[in-house]
């Protein structure tokens, strides 16, 4: 109460904001102590991962590789692989909003990834050389093309991809199940094809006094894509975040992922997050309780697409180029596998799934391929069969741990409670269920199978009605 009164007495303006920031920073140690006391193992592991993530790019790779081989003979991922781990983690967090929170199967998620990448390509490259628009970018004035700083492109890519997500969802989200999956699959296939075929476009427009004609426009670069794309640049410090910048892009991707996780966590705990979960569990019941299901699902689709837009813009700016070949159906499946393996509905789980699969895909399989090729050159390279290994991993996980690496605790507890209660009801027994999130009265006596008080009351009512009719 004292803190609230002091906060209300703070002056406005800049000094007031400094005071509020101080309050927040001062509350962090107490919140961390509470988390460490209530969830010691999880808090310790997350703290270790955060520390490792912050200092990992600064470690000496040769020393780290030697230590790794003494403990476990696996290769250490380089900066490019770590950056792609984080980029795909952003995508996994976004798809988790759609599939994990709202329970919608999206098989065309790569389309929004492509939209974000081409947004960065259009707004930060010399591709449209007939114009010269340079706004606070790290290129000289008068340079051909459109050049906008990456820091403005990220929110634009987020908005544009989210808008396309809403446009896709508006006519299709009344569909359910397999039908929705088929529509999203088609959208995911159409968008890369459109980008591939807009290299020679003719536009003719004649309306009233307006007569416009343009021929042989190269909008997307065709199969060759757009190259070069301006990398992210931090003025003042002179840091460029491209593929040749070492560990700097790792920190940029880490910051964007942290902001995305913070946003997704707040969404999960908000009113709209609870509405998504209600739709996921029972859409009809949610609608009967007053949830506008179509609008709520549309919001999930748009927000999930916006995360893919951020990831796409970061990838294009980091690599300095983009082509339609980057955005295949296999990418959508890869991100979906990350979400399922990590623990659908759990933000930290899907990040673990993204990091693990990208490590296997980009580091472990190529390393095994090199070792096998050195021993048996005629033996096929296992990196060519990456999705075969992913399928085997998925089958094993579905058999032994279907909830994923780090499952959503609430969903897992409720599932276990329902399974145990159903099994007890079949046996006519009562079991005590602790830590399930369900309130069960241990004094309730379950009727034998096939009998219940509701059934007895219904039969009695039918008998009385028949007696009245007679």
HURANOR-V969841 format. One record per backbone hydrogen bond with DSSP energy under -0.5 kcal/mol. CO is the residue of the C=O (numbers start at 0). NH is the residue of the N-H. Records with the same first field share a line. If there is no record, write none. Layout:
# HURANOR-V969841
CO=NH, NH
This chain:
# HURANOR-V969841
0=4
1=5
2=6
3=7
4=8
6=9
11=15
12=16
13=17
14=18
15=19
16=20
17=21
18=22
19=23
20=24
21=25
22=26
23=27
24=27, 28
25=29
26=30
27=31
28=32
29=33
30=34
31=35
32=36
33=37
34=38
38=42
39=43
40=44
41=45
42=46
43=47
44=48
45=49
46=50
47=51
48=52
49=53
50=54
51=55
52=56
54=57, 58
55=58
58=60
59=63
60=64
61=65
62=66
63=67
64=68
65=69
66=70
67=71
71=73
77=81
78=82
79=83
80=84
81=85
82=86
83=87
84=88
85=89
86=90
87=91
88=92
89=93
90=94
91=95
92=96
93=96, 97
94=98, 99
95=99, 100
96=101
97=103
103=105
104=106
107=110
108=111, 112
109=113
110=114
111=115
112=116
113=117
114=118
115=119
116=120
117=121
118=122
119=123
122=147
123=229
124=145
126=128
127=130, 144
130=144
131=133
132=134, 146
133=135
134=148
136=138
139=142
144=132
145=124
146=134
148=151, 152
149=153
150=154
151=155
152=156
153=157
154=158
155=159
156=160
157=161
158=162
159=163
160=164
161=165
162=166
163=167
164=168
165=169
166=170
167=171
168=172
171=174
175=178
176=180
177=181
178=182
179=183
180=184
181=185
182=186
183=187
184=188
185=189
186=190
187=191
188=192
189=193
190=194
191=195
192=196
194=197
197=218, 219
200=216
202=213
204=211
206=209
208=210
209=206
211=204
213=202
216=200, 218
220=223
221=224
225=321
227=125
231=240
232=234
233=237, 238
234=236
238=233
239=241
240=231
241=244
244=247
246=249, 250
247=251
248=252
249=253
250=254
251=255
252=256
253=257
254=258
255=259
256=260
257=261
258=262
259=263
260=264
261=265
262=266
263=267
264=268
265=269
266=269, 272
269=273
270=274
271=275
272=276
273=277
274=278
275=279
276=280
277=281
281=285
282=286
283=287
284=288
285=290
286=289
290=292
291=295
292=296
293=297
294=298
295=299
296=300
297=301
298=302
299=303
300=304
301=305
302=306
303=307
304=308
305=309
306=310
307=311
308=312
309=313
310=314
311=315
312=316
313=317
314=318
315=319, 320
317=242
319=227, 228
321=225
322=325
323=326
325=327
327=330, 331
328=332
329=333
330=334
331=335
332=336
333=337
334=338
335=339
336=340
337=341
338=342
340=404
341=405
342=345
343=407
344=346
345=349
346=350
347=351
348=352
349=353
350=354
351=355
352=356
353=357
354=358
355=359
356=360
357=361
358=362, 363
359=364
362=366
363=367
364=368
365=369
366=370
367=371
368=372
369=373
370=374
371=375
375=378
380=383
381=384
382=385
384=388
385=389
386=390
387=391
388=392
389=393
390=394
391=395
392=396
393=397
394=398
395=399
396=400
400=403
404=406
406=408
407=411
408=412
409=413
410=414
411=415
412=416
413=417
414=418
415=419
416=420
417=421
418=422
419=423
420=424
421=425
422=426
423=427, 428
430=432
431=433
437=439
439=441
440=443
443=445
447=450
451=455
452=456
453=457
454=458
455=459
456=460
457=461
458=462
459=463
460=464
461=465
462=466
463=467
464=468
465=469
